[in-house]
Amino acid sequence: MSTHDPQSIPETKILASRAGSVPSSPDLEPTSANPMHLFLSRLHGRWKYVVAVGLALSCTFGLTGYWIAPVKYQSSSVLVIEASLSPLVEETIETEDISQFSAFVQEKAQQVRDMQVMLTAFEDPTLAAFGEDRPGFRETIFENISVRTPRASSLVIVSLDDSDPRFAAASVNAVVDAYRKIFAPNPAVEHQARVSKVDSLIAASRSKMSQLKLALNEISSNVRYGHSDLVSTIEQNVEQIQSLTLSLEKIDERMREIREQHGTQARISAADEKRDLDPTELEPSASTKISPNFTDLVSVDPSLAGFDDDVIEGRINFEVTARRFGKTHPTYKRAKMNYESILANFDGRVEAAKTEWDRAQGNSATWGGLQEKRNSLTEQLEELIATNTSLEKVKIEAEDKTLSIQAEAKELAKLESRRLNLEREKTTVRDGRVRFPPTKAVPAFVPSSDKRIEAAAGGFVAGWGMAIGIFFLIGTMDQKTFGVMQLKSESSRLAVLGVLPDMDHATSDGSSISLASDCIHRVRGRIEARRAAEGGYTIMVSSPFQGDGKTTLAVSLGWSYAESGYRTLLIDADFIGRAMTHQFGRLKEPGLREVVRGGELGDEIVELGHPKLKFLSVGFDRRISAANLSPRLFAEVLAQVRDDYDIIIVDTGPLTASIEALPIASAVDGVILALRRGRSRVRISECRDDIRAVGAEYLGVILNYADRSDCERYGSTSRASEAVSESIGEVPHSRNPLLAELKADRD
């Protein structure tokens, strides 16, 4: 490998083998296809056709939409329901069958669409004039007639929308007139019906009141007390119930005391006799009495409460004297006699009170007597409760009848008042419940519905959408390439290396030549960033189709490498086209065919006006052709020149059409594809797969004859690039447009 100028060729940092994969650059291989990029890709290069067709279609569709859009004229008539009838401001007796006034208005609105009304309207003479021009006018009226009732309003609006304002007005008038004939009420008959209804309601109310009064009298006669005495009787019974309840509570308390005293005495007796207590001994017998307590005795002899205090005071005095004097002392003896006298007097009174209490209580103080008394009081209590319950029911029923009588009396007063009002309002009521408009519907001058602008706008948008859709479909089916964006938007990752301008129409000014030079130098720089850094690196330049400019690309790329200090060899291996050999005027000179046949390299390689750029033509020996060229033979040719050159560029025929392309691809290190602007990009993926299948590295695709906008993206017109362009030397007789322009610029 030769040493290059470090200022012209940067050191390569990416290494890869022939069969290995090469890291992809983010700006060359997008990870995914953006939907917007895909859309623009399909339309790229076709925008002028899109605009032309879009203008034609949008104007056509817009005008068509404007002329065919429906224009409707509305005529309407208004019916006023009870507009002058004051009783309808609030509910009255004769209108109580109308649950809501709005429902009544809705009922009248439905009558307008009644089939009988429609059939009558169809026979109107004013509509007969439209029968010849509009044979289906009946269906039009029936389907399009509109009857509306605004919310919280007494209006019924009858309207019709039609393209003919005269027909709309005539139809509305015919329907309203038909409704007037069929459903407009007779005011006199309606008034008399109201009076009759109120009279019948008055009679029914009076009859109901009589029945209620009879029922109330019957209720009062069925009880022992009058209706007015029921409340006081119930209250007295309640007091008795409360008294009986208290008595029962006292008896229960007495019986509990007898049970406790009897049980205590039985336990003491069993303990004194030192025997076990029989549970039956705890149950009191019928003769078991209760022993009175001190409170019971005080109730018999109230003076016992004072004697009890005297006993306590005498005991205290005796205890004090006993502590001060001896038992033989006269004072002690007097105190003792005094205390014993008080105690004996107290005990006597207690016994007398007990005797009196037993006499007063008699049989009621025994267990059996208390049980009998308790049962008697319980029966009285239950009887009183049952009596009060029955009286409460009678009371409630009587109150209901009384309230019903009062309500019916109010209703009767209301009916009688209404009957008088009907006589006073005779004239107002006879005006009728439905008031018809004084004037008929007239033809409208201004459309109620005009869709022409919307239809025109929709047609305009649809025209543009159809134009875009047509060319999007064309772009999808026929994927011609008009810009780099279309190659980058492909999800198959075509690895765009750069572009070359259309030199056939390039101007001779310095900026165009400099831009072309920058484009090819940038392509070379991208290749260097991807290929392995080794000498004798062989690049095959091919294309999917004939005429894609691969020969121009190969020569231009070779010149760029030579200018950068690389020892560069151009080989024309296109056995059919021989374009490169023809450009350099060596069709009759020995070349690749002779080297393959002879097996060794002679003086077939010539210089192309640059010390670093050499050329091996295709040769003229017809015994060596594309049919008998094998990868082994071409690899032997490359082996003879790899050590002498840094870069070897091989020009072949189209990859999908030539015989020699794949055998040569299997012998080279990397392959570049050229695609002419306007050609289909569908075959590029197929070519890439074939290249990888034979073990070569696919370096990328270059768009040839690209627009200036793409060239400016992949190149520049700086002074540095112009200086490189001016340094290009003499070139032999050549028909390559790019080299000819570079040569002219140098001169």
JOUR-V158467 format. One record per backbone hydrogen bond with DSSP energy under -1.0 kcal/mol. NH is the residue of the N-H (numbers start at 1). CO is the residue of the C=O. Records with the same first field share a line. If there is no record, write none. Layout:
# JOUR-V158467
NH: CO, CO
This chain:
# JOUR-V158467
9: 5
28: 25
29: 25
38: 34
39: 35
40: 36
41: 37
42: 38
43: 39
46: 43
50: 46
51: 47
52: 48
53: 49
54: 50
55: 51
56: 52
57: 53
58: 54
59: 55
60: 56
61: 57
62: 58
63: 59
64: 60
65: 61
66: 62
67: 63
68: 64
69: 65
72: 449
73: 162
75: 160
77: 158
79: 156
80: 435
81: 154
82: 433
88: 85
89: 86
96: 93
98: 95
104: 100
105: 101
106: 102
107: 103
108: 104
109: 105
110: 106
111: 107
114: 111
118: 114
119: 115
120: 116
121: 117
122: 118
124: 121
127: 124
130: 127
131: 128
134: 130
137: 134
140: 136
141: 137
142: 138
143: 139
144: 140
145: 141
146: 159
148: 157
153: 150
156: 79
157: 148
158: 77
159: 146
160: 75
162: 73
168: 164
169: 165
170: 166
171: 167
172: 168
173: 169
174: 170
175: 171
176: 172
177: 173
178: 174
179: 175
180: 176
181: 177
182: 178
183: 179
190: 186
191: 187
192: 188
193: 189
194: 190
195: 191
196: 192
197: 193
198: 194
199: 195
200: 196
201: 197
202: 198
203: 199
204: 200
205: 201
206: 202
207: 203
208: 204
209: 205
210: 206
211: 207
212: 208
213: 209
214: 210
215: 211
216: 212
217: 213
218: 214
219: 215
220: 216
221: 217
222: 218
229: 226
233: 229
234: 230
235: 231
236: 232
237: 233
238: 234
239: 235
240: 236
241: 237
242: 238
243: 239
244: 240
245: 241
246: 242
247: 243
248: 244
249: 245
250: 246
251: 247
252: 248
253: 249
254: 250
255: 251
256: 252
257: 253
258: 254
259: 255
260: 256
261: 257
262: 258
263: 259
264: 260
265: 261
266: 262
267: 263
268: 264
269: 265
270: 266
271: 267
272: 268
273: 269
275: 270
281: 278
282: 279
288: 285
290: 365
297: 293
298: 294
299: 295
301: 297
304: 301
305: 302
307: 303
308: 304
310: 306
311: 307
312: 308
313: 309
314: 310
315: 311
316: 312
317: 313
318: 314
319: 315
320: 316
321: 317
322: 318
323: 319
324: 320
325: 321
329: 326
333: 329
334: 330
335: 331
336: 332
337: 333
338: 334
339: 335
340: 336
341: 337
342: 338
343: 339
344: 340
345: 341
346: 342
347: 343
348: 344
349: 345
350: 346
351: 347
352: 348
353: 349
354: 350
355: 351
356: 352
357: 353
358: 354
359: 355
360: 356
361: 357
362: 358
364: 361
365: 362
366: 363
367: 288
368: 286
370: 366
371: 367
372: 368
373: 369
374: 370
375: 371
376: 372
377: 373
378: 374
379: 375
380: 376
381: 377
382: 378
383: 379
384: 380
385: 381
386: 382
387: 383
388: 384
389: 385
390: 386
391: 387
392: 388
393: 389
394: 390
395: 391
396: 392
397: 393
398: 394
399: 395
400: 396
401: 397
402: 398
403: 399
404: 400
405: 401
406: 402
407: 403
408: 404
409: 405
410: 406
411: 407
412: 408
413: 409
414: 410
415: 411
416: 412
417: 413
418: 414
419: 415
420: 416
421: 417
422: 418
423: 419
424: 420
425: 421
429: 425
430: 426
431: 428
432: 429
435: 80
448: 72
449: 72
451: 70
455: 451
456: 452
457: 453
458: 454
459: 455
460: 456
461: 457
462: 458
463: 459
464: 460
465: 461
466: 462
467: 463
468: 464
469: 465
470: 466
471: 467
472: 468
473: 469
474: 470
475: 471
476: 472
477: 473
478: 474
480: 478
481: 679
488: 484
489: 485
493: 490
497: 701
500: 703
503: 501
513: 509
514: 510
515: 511
516: 512
517: 513
518: 514
519: 515
520: 516
521: 517
522: 518
523: 519
524: 520
525: 521
526: 522
527: 523
528: 524
529: 525
530: 527
531: 527
534: 532
537: 646
539: 648
540: 670
541: 650
542: 672
553: 549
554: 550
555: 551
556: 552
557: 553
558: 554
559: 555
560: 556
561: 557
562: 558
563: 559
564: 560
565: 562
566: 561
568: 612
569: 647
570: 614
571: 649
572: 616
573: 651
575: 573
578: 574
582: 578
583: 579
584: 580
585: 582
586: 581
589: 586
592: 617
593: 618
595: 591
596: 592
597: 593
598: 594
599: 595
606: 615
608: 613
613: 610
614: 568
615: 606
616: 570
624: 621
634: 630
635: 631
636: 632
637: 633
638: 634
639: 635
640: 636
642: 638
645: 641
646: 567
647: 567
648: 537
649: 569
650: 539
651: 571
652: 541
655: 543
658: 654
664: 660
665: 661
666: 662
667: 664
668: 664
669: 538
670: 538
671: 697
672: 540
673: 700
674: 542
675: 702
677: 704
678: 481
679: 676
681: 479
687: 683
688: 684
689: 685
690: 686
691: 687
692: 688
693: 689
694: 690
695: 692
696: 691
697: 669
699: 671
701: 495
702: 673
703: 498
704: 675
706: 500
711: 707
712: 708
713: 709
714: 710
722: 718
723: 719
724: 720
725: 721
726: 722
728: 725
740: 736
741: 737
742: 738
743: 739
744: 740
745: 741
746: 742
747: 743
